């Protein structure tokens, strides 16, 4: 898979995750927000929380669950990026770290990808 195809697939996954949040009544604040420390795939908020979300799209979970690809190093980069985001965009909402797992066996051709929002996936 080329870099362009991988990027397109990633954006598709982020759009699916955003739609899953919207269906739960959340508002999407940002998608693909980045700073020098890393990128936050999706930022969503409801009346209580602001969720900083890592989206993981996989064909299946044979090797490992999608959430397992958000290792300690990735979590640290996300935490640092969130600190920068909150300095630039203060919020009274309670922050939390979510991971959205998406399983799409046929890639973007998958009719009904399995989407799971894992709330408070790490601290």
N, C-alpha and C positions, 0 to 999 in steps of 0.2 A: 504494500500500500504506500503510495507516495505521500509526501508531507502535506500536499494540498488536499488529498483525499482524507487523510487523518484529521486535518483541521476542520474540514466540512463535516465529518462524522462527529467530531467533538462538539461543534456548534449545534448540530442536530440534537445531540444528547442534552445539551444545556437548554435548548428550547423545550424538550420534553419535560425536563425537571421544572422549568419555569411554569409550564402549564399545570403540572401536578400541584405546585404551590398555589397557583391561582384558583384551582378547583377547591382548595381548602380555605379560600378566602384571603390569602396573603397577597401583598402588593410586591412586585419586583422593583427593587431600587436600582440594581445594577447587574450587568452581566459582563463577565470578562474584565473586571476591574483589576488593574495591575499597578505595581510600583516596582522599585528596583529589587525588592526581596522576593517577589513572586506574584502570582495571580490568584484572585478569588473568583471561582467560576460563576457564582451566583450569590447575590445578596437580596434577601427577601425580608419583609417585616409584616407583622400583624399588630394588634393593639398592645401586645405584651413583649414580644421578642423581635430581635433583629438576628436573622440566621445567616451565618457565613457558611456557604455550602460548597463542598467539593463534589463534583459530579464524576462518577466512574461508570463508563459504558463498556460492557464486555459482551461477547457472544454467549458465554456460559460460565459456570463456576467450577469447571473441572480442575483447574490448577489451584485456584483459591477464590474465595468470595471477593467480589469487587471491592468491598470495604477494606480488605486486607492490603490493598495497594496504597492506602493512605497510611504510610509508615510514620515512625517518629520524626524522621527528617522532614517529610512533607508537612506533618502537623506543625512543626516548629516554624517552617516558612509561612504557613497560613496564619499562625498566631502573630508573627511579626508583621505580616501584611495587614492584618486586622487592626493592630495597634496604630499603624500609619493611617489606615482608613478612618478610624475613630478620632484621631487627632485632627484630621482634615474635615470630618463630617460628624461632629458630636451627636450623640443620641441618648435619650433618656430610657430607651428600651433595653431590656436585658439581653446581652449578647449570648449566642450559643453557636456551637459548631455542629453542622449537620453534614452527612454524607448521603448523596442520592445514588443508589445502585440502579443501574439500568441494564437489563439483559435483553439483547436483541440478536437472536441467532442468525438472522439473515441481514444483519446490518440495517441500513435505512429502508430496506424492503420489508422489514418485519412489520406485520400488520398490527400486532398488539404486544409491544415490548412490555416486559415486566418491570415496573418502576416501584421502588421502595424508598421512602424518605426515612432515614435513620436519624432521629432527633438526638441531640447531645451525644454525638458519636465519639467525641473526645473532649477533654477539658483543656 
